[in-house]
Structures are given as C-alpha cells and as structure tokens.
Amino acid sequence: MAIHATIDLETLDTTPSATVLSLGAVKFNPLNSSEPHSELYLKIDIDEQDGLGRTSSDSTIAWWGKQKSEVMEEAFDPNGRVSVNEALRQVSKWMVGVDKLWGQGYGFDMTILEDMYRMLGIPIPWNFWIVYDSRTLFGLCEKDPRKAMQTDLHNALADAYFQAKSIQVAYKELGVKK
C-alpha cells in the first residue's frame, strides 16, 4: 500500500520565497476513510527567516488581519518556534516512506518548501514526480469536498487533515481504486 501525505503551509507571502509561519502534515490512506496519522506540526522562526531574506507581502499581512482572532493568534504566536534547519530536518525525516505527496494547488506549498531547502543547500526529500495537486483533484468532483467538512481554516495542521479527508472523499466519488 502506497503511503500518501499532505503538507500545508501558512505563510506571509504567496511567492516561492515566502516566510513560513507554520507547517502541518499528515499521512493517510486515500482508498478508505481511515483517519490520517503521523501528524507533524511546526511553527518556524519568523525572525530567522527574515534574516535569510524570506519574504512577506503587505497584501498577505492584511489578509491575515481579516482572519478569526484565534487562528491569527496561533499563527503568529512566538512560542514553540523551531529554526529553519530544524524544521527542514524534521520534514525530511517525516517524509521517509511517503510515495505520494499532496499540496493544495500547484506552485504553493511544495514550491515554497523546495525554495527553503534550496536556500539552505539541503537536499529536497522528495522527487518532483510524487507531488500531486489536490485542488485539481477536487475540481473533478461534483462539489469541492473540503467545503462540506472544514470549518477551522488556516491552521496548517487542520488544513492538512481536511485535505487528506477530502482526497479520500474525492477518490471514492471518482472511483479511484489504486
């Protein structure tokens, strides 16, 4: 059985050089409705990323200002943050055994992470051909499955969890068997 995984980022920009506030990831079986497992949740040092030249945009910061206060507080809370190197080390270790890696949209989550790995000269722990786009998958469904189940948007771990559950729903709806 192939191991699928989702990674979701909360950021301060939408470009590949974006500063990452938090990363959430889960592993799951897309062929049934079992619960996602092997959760990973990291809050990454913002000041260190600023020193590395990671970027933020006024429009993204303004967007954060319109989110629920508890979501914004969690995203910006300085407690429990890890260094960029430590975050990438943990992601690399967590990726062992993953056969398919899902992100929500082409050119966002995986592209930003890959840019961080390259910036620090650390090998990217996945091959480009295992990266899949859940937004495209959901577009093939009658309705976007996320919209029917997710309420706590913009927490990286919750977003990764609901992305995995939505992929399970999409596989079932589309009759995917392998």
N, C-alpha and C positions, 0 to 999 in steps of 0.2 A: 504494500500500500504506500503510495506516494504521500509525503508529508507536505501539506500546503501551509503557508504562513501569510499573515498580513502585517504590514507596518504602516503606521500613521504618524505624521508629524504635525505639531503645532509650531508655527513659525512667526517671524516678524517681517517677512517679505515673501514674495511669490517667485523670486528668481532662484537659480541654482545655488547662488552664494548666500541664501537666506540664513539668518540666525535662527537656530532651532531652540524653542522653549522646552518642548517635551517630545518624547518618542514613546509610542505604545505599540506593542506587538503581541500577537498570539499565533499559535499553531493550531491546525484543525483538519478534520476530515471533511472534504466538500461533498462526499457521496451520501452522507446521512445527516441527521440533526443532532449529533453528539455535541457536547459543549466544547468550545475552544479551550485550549490548555496551554501550559508553558508560557504564561504571561511574562512580559518584560515591560517595565515602565521606568523611564529615565527622564529626569529633568537635568538639562545640560547647562553648565555655567555660561551665563549670558555675557558677563564682562570679559571672560577669556575669549569668547567668540568675537566680541567687538575688537579686541586686540589682534586677533587673527585676520581681521578685515571682512568678517562675515557681515551681511548687510541687513538693514531694516528699511522699511518704507513708511512714509507718513500715512499713506492710504491704508496699509495693513494695521498700523498702530491705531488709527481712527476706527477701523473695523473692530478691533479688539475692544475699544471703548463702548461699543454698542452691544456687547455680549452680556449674558447674565453675570451678575457680580461674583457668584461663587465659582463660575467657570474661569473668569478672568483672574480671580484671586489665586486659584490653583495654578494656573498657567504661569503667573508672574511671581509666585511665592519663592523667595530666595533659598529657603530651607531645603536641604536634601539634594542639592545640585551636585553633579559629578563633572569632572573635567571632560573635555572633548575626547582626549585619548582614552580615558576610562570608558566613556560611552561607546566609542567605536570598538574597543576591546570586548565589551560585553555583547554588543550586537554580533560581532564576528563569532564569538563562542556560541551564542544563541542560534546562529544560522546553521550550525552543524546538522546535517541530515535533511535540511529543507530541500525539497525537489521543485516546488513552485512557489514563487513569491508574488504576492498581490499588493498593488498600491491603488489608491483611489485617483485614477487619472494619469494619463501619460505625462511625463515630464515634471512631476512634482515630487512626491515623497522619495522615490528611489533616486531621482536625479539630484536632489539636494543632498541625500546621504552620500551618493557617489562623489559629489563635489567635495564633501568634507573628507572622505577617505583620500582622495587625490591631493587635496590641500596639505594633508599631513604626511603624505607619502606612504600610506598604509594600504596594503592590497585590499581590494573590494572583495568581500567574502561570498559573492555570487557571480554567476555568469549571466550575461545580458539575456540569454535565451530562456532563462527561467522566470523572468519578470513578466507579469500579466497585469492588465488594466481592468479593475472591477467596474469602473464607470462604463466601459464599452460593453462588458457582460450585462450589466443592469439595463443598458439601453436596448438589449434584445428581448427583455421581458415585457409582459403586458404593462406592468407598473414597476417603478423602481422599488425593490423590496425594502430598502432602508427606510423609506418614507413611512412604511406601515409599522415599523417597530422601534425606531430610535427616537429618544426624547432628549438625552443628555449629550448634545452636540458639542464638539470642540474640546473634549477631553481625549487626549491621544489614545489612551488605553480603551476607553469606551468606544471610540470611533473604530479602532482595530477590531474589537469584539463584534460590534454590529456589522462591520464589513464582512467578517468571516461568516456570521449567521446569515447575512444576505446572500453571500455566494452559495451557501448551502441551499437556500430557497431558490435561487436562480438555476442552479444545477438541476434541482428537482423539476422545476417548471419547464425547463428546456429539454428534459430527458437525457441529461448527460450521465453516462454510465461508467466512464473511466477517466 
